[in-house]
Amino acid sequence: MGKRQPQKQPPAAAVAAVCLLGLLIQHAAAAKWPLINSREGNVLTLILTDCAKYQDWQTIAAAFAWRHSPQGGSMVRVANCNADDTKNYDKKMLDYVHTHMAPQYAYNEKLKDWYAAYNKPGAVVEYFKHNNPKEEWVVVLDSDMLLHKAFDPKDLPLERGWAYAGHYDYLIGTDNGLALRHVPEVAPR
């Protein structure tokens, strides 16, 4: 008989992730509807998703983090979904997080281009076409981004009418017409 090999322990991060997911599921299952989606403050937090089931779980985590952060203002999920997904969407998720259903913008007919990132600017424009929030500032998050502390507009060099974002230089040199589609008044650079 061969020597018995010791079993490998799962990485601590994997164990922690499973425990966190369990807590989130337990919290969501025990929640009384409707949950807090708004409190005093002047920052609107938009969580952008599509209708994939894994993004439901990310939304639950993002909403849980927002509710336990000191972020003031409101939280809204903006979900880019096709007509069938919108019609058949799980109403419990709509109660868990205030949700604005937006059409999918991932396909650009003019450019004959399918790119999931087109959903983000399309969703934001779609949301503001149909809503007039009371908050002065907007934070746009992906569903896999979690808040741990508040965004305080006083701490950032913000000006009305301008966006402030992290620096992502991996798109330098990209020329697919995305900028022209969403900000035609800004010359290509």
ROZA-911769 format. One record per residue: residue number from 1; residue in one letter; x, y, z of N, C-alpha, C in turn. Coordinates in Angstrom, 1 decimal. Example, Ala and Ser with C-alpha at 12.3 -4.5 7.8 and 13.67 -1.06 7.14 Angstrom:
2
   nr  rest      nx      ny      nz     cax     cay     caz      cx      cy      cz
    1     a    13.2    -5.7     7.8    12.3    -4.5     7.8    13.2    -3.3     7.8
    2     s    12.8    -2.2     7.1    13.7    -1.1     7.1    12.9     0.0     7.9
//
This chain:
189
   nr  rest      nx      ny      nz     cax     cay     caz      cx      cy      cz
    1     m     0.8    -1.2     0.0     0.0     0.0     0.0     0.9     1.2     0.0
    2     g     0.4     2.2    -0.8     1.2     3.4    -0.9     1.0     4.3     0.3
    3     k     1.8     5.2     0.4     1.8     6.2     1.5     0.6     7.2     1.2
    4     r    -0.2     7.4     2.2    -1.4     8.3     2.1    -0.9     9.7     2.0
    5     q    -1.3    10.4     0.9    -1.0    11.8     0.7    -1.9    12.7     1.6
    6     p    -1.3    13.7     2.2    -2.1    14.6     3.0    -3.0    15.4     2.0
    7     q    -4.3    15.7     2.5    -5.2    16.4     1.7    -4.8    17.9     1.7
    8     k    -4.9    18.5     0.5    -4.6    20.0     0.4    -5.8    20.7     1.0
    9     q    -5.5    21.8     1.7    -6.5    22.7     2.3    -6.9    23.7     1.2
   10     p    -8.2    24.0     1.1    -8.5    25.1     0.2    -7.9    26.4     0.6
   11     p    -7.6    27.2    -0.4    -7.0    28.5    -0.1    -8.0    29.3     0.8
   12     a    -7.4    30.1     1.7    -8.2    30.9     2.7    -9.1    31.8     2.0
   13     a    -8.7    32.4     0.8    -9.6    33.3     0.1   -10.8    32.6    -0.4
   14     a   -10.7    31.4    -0.8   -11.8    30.6    -1.3   -12.8    30.3    -0.2
   15     v   -12.3    30.0     1.0   -13.1    29.7     2.1   -13.8    31.0     2.5
   16     a   -13.1    32.1     2.5   -13.7    33.4     2.9   -14.8    33.8     1.9
   17     a   -14.6    33.5     0.6   -15.6    33.9    -0.4   -16.8    33.1    -0.2
   18     v   -16.7    31.8     0.0   -17.9    30.9     0.3   -18.6    31.4     1.5
   19     c   -17.9    31.7     2.6   -18.6    32.2     3.8   -19.3    33.5     3.5
   20     l   -18.7    34.4     2.8   -19.3    35.7     2.5   -20.6    35.5     1.6
   21     l   -20.5    34.6     0.6   -21.6    34.4    -0.2   -22.8    33.8     0.6
   22     g   -22.4    32.9     1.6   -23.4    32.3     2.5   -24.1    33.4     3.3
   23     l   -23.3    34.3     3.8   -23.9    35.4     4.6   -24.8    36.3     3.8
   24     l   -24.4    36.6     2.6   -25.2    37.4     1.7   -26.5    36.7     1.3
   25     i   -26.4    35.4     1.1   -27.7    34.7     0.7   -28.6    34.7     1.9
   26     q   -28.0    34.4     3.1   -28.8    34.4     4.3   -29.5    35.8     4.6
   27     h   -28.7    36.8     4.4   -29.2    38.2     4.6   -30.3    38.5     3.6
   28     a   -30.1    38.1     2.3   -31.1    38.4     1.3   -32.4    37.6     1.6
   29     a   -32.3    36.3     2.0   -33.4    35.5     2.3   -34.2    36.0     3.5
   30     a   -33.5    36.5     4.5   -34.2    37.0     5.7   -34.7    38.4     5.6
   31     a   -34.4    39.1     4.5   -34.7    40.5     4.4   -36.2    40.8     4.4
   32     k   -36.6    41.9     5.0   -38.0    42.3     4.9   -38.0    43.3     3.7
   33     w   -39.0    43.1     2.8   -39.1    44.0     1.7   -39.9    45.2     2.0
   34     p   -39.7    46.4     1.4   -38.5    46.7     0.6   -37.3    47.1     1.6
   35     l   -36.2    46.9     1.1   -35.0    47.2     1.8   -34.6    48.7     1.5
   36     i   -33.6    49.2     2.3   -33.2    50.6     2.2   -32.5    50.7     0.9
   37     n   -32.9    51.7     0.0   -32.3    52.0    -1.2   -32.0    53.5    -1.3
   38     s   -32.4    54.2    -0.2   -32.2    55.7    -0.2   -32.0    56.1     1.3
   39     r   -31.2    57.1     1.4   -31.0    57.8     2.7   -30.5    59.2     2.5
   40     e   -30.4    60.0     3.5   -30.0    61.4     3.3   -28.6    61.4     2.7
   41     g   -28.5    62.3     1.7   -27.2    62.5     1.0   -27.4    63.0    -0.4
   42     n   -26.3    63.4    -1.0   -26.4    64.0    -2.4   -25.7    63.2    -3.5
   43     v   -25.5    61.9    -3.2   -24.8    61.1    -4.2   -25.7    60.0    -4.7
   44     l   -26.0    59.9    -6.0   -26.8    58.8    -6.5   -25.7    57.7    -6.9
   45     t   -25.9    56.5    -6.4   -25.0    55.4    -6.8   -25.8    54.5    -7.8
   46     l   -25.3    54.4    -9.1   -25.8    53.6   -10.1   -25.0    52.3   -10.2
   47     i   -25.6    51.2   -10.1   -24.9    49.9   -10.2   -25.4    49.3   -11.6
   48     l   -24.4    49.2   -12.5   -24.8    48.8   -13.9   -24.6    47.3   -14.1
   49     t   -25.6    46.6   -14.6   -25.5    45.2   -14.8   -26.2    44.8   -16.1
   50     d   -26.3    43.5   -16.4   -27.2    43.0   -17.4   -28.1    42.1   -16.6
   51     c   -28.8    41.2   -17.3   -29.8    40.3   -16.7   -29.2    38.9   -16.4
   52     a   -27.9    38.7   -16.5   -27.3    37.4   -16.3   -27.5    37.0   -14.8
   53     k   -27.7    35.8   -14.5   -27.9    35.4   -13.1   -26.7    35.7   -12.2
   54     y   -25.5    35.5   -12.7   -24.3    35.9   -11.9   -24.3    37.3   -11.5
   55     q   -24.9    38.2   -12.4   -24.9    39.6   -12.1   -26.0    39.9   -11.0
   56     d   -27.0    39.0   -10.9   -27.9    39.1    -9.7   -27.1    39.0    -8.4
   57     w   -26.3    38.0    -8.4   -25.5    37.7    -7.2   -24.5    38.9    -6.9
   58     q   -23.9    39.4    -8.0   -23.1    40.6    -7.8   -23.9    41.8    -7.3
   59     t   -25.1    41.9    -7.8   -25.9    43.0    -7.4   -26.3    42.9    -5.9
   60     i   -26.6    41.7    -5.5   -26.9    41.5    -4.0   -25.7    41.9    -3.2
   61     a   -24.5    41.5    -3.6   -23.3    41.9    -2.9   -23.0    43.4    -2.9
   62     a   -23.2    44.0    -4.1   -23.0    45.4    -4.2   -24.1    46.2    -3.3
   63     a   -25.3    45.7    -3.3   -26.3    46.4    -2.5   -26.0    46.2    -1.0
   64     f   -25.6    45.0    -0.7   -25.3    44.7     0.7   -24.1    45.7     1.2
   65     a   -23.1    45.8     0.3   -22.0    46.7     0.7   -22.4    48.1     0.8
   66     w   -23.3    48.6    -0.2   -23.8    50.0    -0.1   -24.6    50.2     1.2
   67     r   -25.4    49.3     1.5   -26.3    49.4     2.7   -25.4    49.5     4.0
   68     h   -24.3    48.8     4.0   -23.4    48.8     5.1   -22.3    49.8     5.1
   69     s   -22.3    50.6     4.0   -21.3    51.7     3.9   -21.9    53.0     4.4
   70     p   -21.1    54.0     4.6   -21.7    55.3     5.0   -22.1    56.1     3.8
   71     q   -22.2    55.6     2.6   -22.6    56.3     1.5   -24.0    56.9     1.6
   72     g   -24.1    58.2     1.5   -25.4    58.8     1.5   -26.0    58.9     0.1
   73     g   -27.3    59.2     0.0   -28.0    59.3    -1.2   -28.8    58.1    -1.6
   74     s   -28.9    57.8    -2.8   -29.8    56.7    -3.3   -28.9    55.7    -4.0
   75     m   -29.4    54.4    -4.1   -28.8    53.4    -4.9   -29.8    52.8    -5.9
   76     v   -29.4    52.7    -7.2   -30.3    52.2    -8.2   -29.5    51.2    -9.1
   77     r   -30.1    50.1    -9.3   -29.5    49.2   -10.3   -30.0    49.5   -11.7
   78     v   -29.2    49.7   -12.7   -29.6    49.9   -14.1   -29.2    48.6   -14.8
   79     a   -30.2    47.8   -15.2   -30.0    46.5   -15.9   -30.3    46.6   -17.4
   80     n   -29.3    46.3   -18.2   -29.4    46.2   -19.6   -29.9    44.8   -20.0
   81     c   -31.2    44.7   -20.5   -31.8    43.4   -20.7   -32.5    43.5   -22.0
   82     n   -32.6    42.3   -22.7   -33.5    42.2   -23.8   -34.9    42.1   -23.4
   83     a   -35.8    42.2   -24.4   -37.3    42.3   -24.0   -37.8    41.1   -23.3
   84     d   -37.3    39.9   -23.7   -37.8    38.7   -22.9   -37.3    38.7   -21.5
   85     d   -36.0    39.0   -21.3   -35.5    39.1   -19.9   -36.2    40.1   -19.1
   86     t   -36.5    41.2   -19.7   -37.2    42.3   -18.9   -38.6    41.8   -18.5
   87     k   -39.3    41.1   -19.4   -40.7    40.6   -19.2   -40.7    39.5   -18.1
   88     n   -39.7    38.7   -18.1   -39.6    37.5   -17.2   -38.7    37.7   -16.0
   89     y   -38.3    38.9   -15.7   -37.3    39.1   -14.7   -37.9    38.8   -13.3
   90     d   -37.1    38.2   -12.4   -37.5    37.8   -11.1   -37.9    39.1   -10.3
   91     k   -39.1    39.2    -9.9   -39.6    40.4    -9.2   -39.0    40.5    -7.8
   92     k   -38.5    39.4    -7.2   -37.8    39.6    -5.9   -36.6    40.4    -6.0
   93     m   -35.9    40.2    -7.1   -34.7    41.1    -7.3   -35.0    42.5    -7.5
   94     l   -36.2    42.8    -8.1   -36.6    44.2    -8.3   -36.9    44.8    -7.0
   95     d   -37.4    44.0    -6.0   -37.7    44.5    -4.7   -36.5    44.7    -3.9
   96     y   -35.5    43.8    -4.1   -34.3    43.9    -3.3   -33.4    45.1    -3.6
   97     v   -33.4    45.5    -4.8   -32.7    46.7    -5.3   -33.6    47.4    -6.2
   98     h   -33.8    48.7    -6.0   -34.6    49.6    -6.9   -33.9    49.4    -8.3
   99     t   -34.6    49.0    -9.3   -34.0    48.7   -10.6   -34.7    49.4   -11.7
  100     h   -33.9    50.0   -12.6   -34.4    50.6   -13.8   -34.0    49.6   -14.9
  101     m   -34.9    49.1   -15.7   -34.7    48.2   -16.8   -34.4    49.0   -18.0
  102     a   -33.2    48.8   -18.6   -32.8    49.5   -19.8   -32.6    48.5   -21.0
  103     p   -32.8    48.9   -22.2   -32.5    48.0   -23.3   -31.0    47.7   -23.4
  104     q   -30.7    46.7   -24.1   -29.3    46.4   -24.4   -28.8    47.3   -25.5
  105     y   -27.6    47.8   -25.2   -26.9    48.6   -26.2   -25.6    48.0   -26.6
  106     a   -25.4    46.7   -26.4   -24.1    46.1   -26.7   -23.9    46.0   -28.2
  107     y   -24.9    46.0   -29.0   -24.7    45.9   -30.4   -24.9    47.3   -31.0
  108     n   -23.9    47.8   -31.8   -24.0    49.1   -32.4   -24.3    48.8   -33.9
  109     e   -25.6    49.1   -34.3   -26.0    48.8   -35.7   -25.2    49.6   -36.7
  110     k   -24.9    50.8   -36.4   -24.2    51.7   -37.4   -22.8    51.1   -37.6
  111     l   -22.1    50.7   -36.5   -20.8    50.2   -36.7   -20.7    48.7   -36.9
  112     k   -21.9    48.0   -36.8   -21.9    46.5   -37.0   -20.9    45.9   -36.0
  113     d   -21.0    46.4   -34.7   -20.0    46.0   -33.7   -20.8    45.6   -32.5
  114     w   -20.4    44.4   -31.9   -20.9    43.9   -30.7   -19.9    44.1   -29.6
  115     y   -20.2    44.9   -28.6   -19.2    45.2   -27.5   -20.0    45.5   -26.2
  116     a   -19.8    44.6   -25.2   -20.6    44.7   -24.0   -20.4    46.1   -23.3
  117     a   -19.3    46.7   -23.5   -19.0    48.0   -22.8   -19.9    49.1   -23.4
  118     y   -20.5    48.9   -24.5   -21.4    49.9   -25.0   -22.6    50.1   -24.1
  119     n   -22.9    49.0   -23.3   -24.1    49.1   -22.4   -23.9    50.2   -21.3
  120     k   -22.7    50.4   -20.9   -22.5    51.4   -19.8   -23.0    52.8   -20.1
  121     p   -22.4    53.4   -21.2   -22.9    54.8   -21.5   -24.4    54.8   -21.9
  122     g   -24.8    53.7   -22.6   -26.2    53.7   -23.0   -27.1    53.6   -21.8
  123     a   -26.8    52.8   -20.8   -27.6    52.6   -19.6   -27.7    53.9   -18.8
  124     v   -26.6    54.6   -18.7   -26.6    55.9   -18.0   -27.5    56.9   -18.7
  125     v   -27.3    57.0   -20.0   -28.2    58.0   -20.7   -29.7    57.6   -20.6
  126     e   -29.9    56.3   -20.8   -31.3    55.8   -20.7   -31.9    56.1   -19.3
  127     y   -31.1    55.9   -18.2   -31.6    56.1   -16.9   -32.1    57.6   -16.8
  128     f   -31.2    58.5   -17.2   -31.5    59.9   -17.1   -32.6    60.4   -18.0
  129     k   -32.8    59.7   -19.1   -34.0    60.1   -19.9   -35.3    59.9   -19.2
  130     h   -35.3    58.9   -18.3   -36.6    58.5   -17.6   -36.6    58.9   -16.1
  131     n   -35.6    59.5   -15.6   -35.5    59.8   -14.2   -34.9    61.1   -13.9
  132     n   -35.3    61.8   -12.9   -34.7    63.1   -12.5   -34.4    63.0   -11.0
  133     p   -33.3    62.4   -10.7   -32.9    62.2    -9.3   -32.7    63.5    -8.6
  134     k   -32.9    63.4    -7.3   -32.7    64.6    -6.5   -31.2    64.9    -6.1
  135     e   -30.4    63.8    -6.2   -29.0    64.0    -5.8   -28.2    64.8    -6.8
  136     e   -27.2    65.5    -6.3   -26.4    66.4    -7.2   -25.3    65.7    -7.9
  137     w   -24.8    64.6    -7.3   -23.7    63.8    -7.9   -24.0    62.4    -8.2
  138     v   -23.3    61.8    -9.1   -23.6    60.4    -9.5   -22.3    59.6    -9.5
  139     v   -22.4    58.4    -8.9   -21.3    57.5    -8.9   -21.7    56.3    -9.7
  140     v   -21.0    55.9   -10.7   -21.3    54.8   -11.6   -20.4    53.6   -11.3
  141     l   -21.0    52.5   -10.8   -20.2    51.3   -10.5   -20.7    50.1   -11.3
  142     d   -19.7    49.3   -11.6   -20.1    48.0   -12.1   -20.6    47.1   -11.0
  143     s   -21.3    46.0   -11.3   -21.9    45.2   -10.3   -20.8    44.4    -9.5
  144     d   -19.6    44.4    -9.9   -18.6    43.7    -9.1   -17.7    44.6    -8.3
  145     m   -18.2    45.9    -8.2   -17.5    46.9    -7.3   -18.3    47.0    -6.0
  146     l   -17.5    47.0    -4.9   -18.2    47.1    -3.6   -17.7    48.3    -2.9
  147     l   -18.6    49.0    -2.3   -18.3    50.2    -1.5   -17.9    49.8    -0.1
  148     h   -16.8    50.4     0.4   -16.4    50.2     1.7   -16.4    51.5     2.5
  149     k   -16.3    52.6     1.8   -16.4    53.9     2.4   -17.1    54.8     1.4
  150     a   -17.5    56.0     1.9   -18.3    56.9     1.0   -17.5    57.7     0.1
  151     f   -18.1    57.9    -1.1   -17.5    58.9    -2.0   -18.0    60.3    -1.5
  152     d   -17.1    61.1    -1.2   -17.5    62.5    -0.7   -17.1    63.5    -1.8
  153     p   -18.0    64.1    -2.5   -17.7    65.0    -3.6   -16.7    66.1    -3.2
  154     k   -16.7    66.5    -1.9   -15.8    67.5    -1.5   -14.4    67.1    -1.5
  155     d   -14.1    65.8    -1.5   -12.8    65.2    -1.5   -12.2    65.1    -2.9
  156     l   -13.0    65.3    -3.9   -12.6    65.1    -5.3   -12.6    66.4    -6.1
  157     p   -11.8    66.5    -7.1   -11.8    67.8    -8.0   -13.0    67.7    -9.0
  158     l   -14.2    67.9    -8.5   -15.4    67.7    -9.4   -15.9    69.1    -9.8
  159     e   -16.4    69.1   -11.1   -17.0    70.3   -11.6   -18.3    69.8   -12.3
  160     r   -19.4    70.6   -12.2   -20.6    70.3   -12.8   -20.4    70.1   -14.3
  161     g   -21.0    69.0   -14.8   -20.9    68.7   -16.3   -19.7    67.9   -16.7
  162     w   -18.8    67.5   -15.8   -17.6    66.8   -16.1   -17.6    65.5   -15.3
  163     a   -17.0    64.5   -16.0   -16.9    63.2   -15.3   -15.5    63.1   -14.6
  164     y   -15.4    62.4   -13.6   -14.2    62.1   -12.9   -14.1    60.6   -12.7
  165     a   -12.9    60.0   -13.1   -12.8    58.6   -13.2   -11.4    58.1   -12.9
  166     g   -11.3    56.8   -12.6    -9.9    56.3   -12.5    -9.3    56.3   -13.9
  167     h    -8.0    56.3   -13.9    -7.2    56.3   -15.1    -7.0    54.9   -15.7
  168     y    -7.6    54.7   -16.9    -7.5    53.4   -17.6    -6.9    53.7   -18.9
  169     d    -5.6    53.3   -19.1    -4.9    53.7   -20.3    -4.8    52.5   -21.3
  170     y    -5.5    51.4   -21.0    -5.4    50.2   -21.9    -6.2    50.5   -23.2
  171     l    -7.0    51.5   -23.3    -7.7    51.8   -24.5    -7.0    52.8   -25.4
  172     i    -5.8    53.3   -25.0    -5.1    54.2   -25.9    -4.8    53.6   -27.2
  173     g    -5.2    54.3   -28.3    -5.0    53.8   -29.6    -6.2    53.1   -30.2
  174     t    -7.2    52.9   -29.4    -8.4    52.2   -29.9    -9.2    53.2   -30.7
  175     d    -9.7    52.8   -31.8   -10.5    53.6   -32.7   -11.7    52.8   -33.2
  176     n   -12.7    52.7   -32.4   -13.9    52.0   -32.9   -15.2    52.9   -32.9
  177     g   -15.0    54.2   -32.8   -16.1    55.1   -32.9   -16.9    55.2   -31.6
  178     l   -16.5    54.6   -30.5   -17.3    54.7   -29.2   -17.4    56.1   -28.7
  179     a   -16.3    56.8   -28.7   -16.3    58.2   -28.3   -17.2    59.1   -29.2
  180     l   -17.1    58.9   -30.5   -17.9    59.7   -31.4   -19.4    59.5   -31.2
  181     r   -19.7    58.2   -30.8   -21.1    57.8   -30.6   -21.7    58.5   -29.4
  182     h   -20.9    58.6   -28.3   -21.5    59.1   -27.1   -21.2    60.6   -26.8
  183     v   -20.1    61.1   -27.3   -19.7    62.5   -27.1   -19.2    63.1   -28.4
  184     p   -20.2    63.2   -29.4   -19.7    63.7   -30.7   -19.2    65.1   -30.7
  185     e   -19.5    65.9   -29.7   -19.0    67.3   -29.6   -17.6    67.3   -29.2
  186     v   -17.0    66.2   -28.7   -15.5    66.2   -28.4   -14.8    65.6   -29.5
  187     a   -13.8    66.3   -30.0   -13.0    65.9   -31.2   -12.2    64.7   -30.8
  188     p   -12.0    63.7   -31.7   -11.2    62.5   -31.5    -9.7    63.0   -31.2
  189     r    -9.1    62.2   -30.3    -7.7    62.6   -30.0    -6.8    61.4   -30.2
//
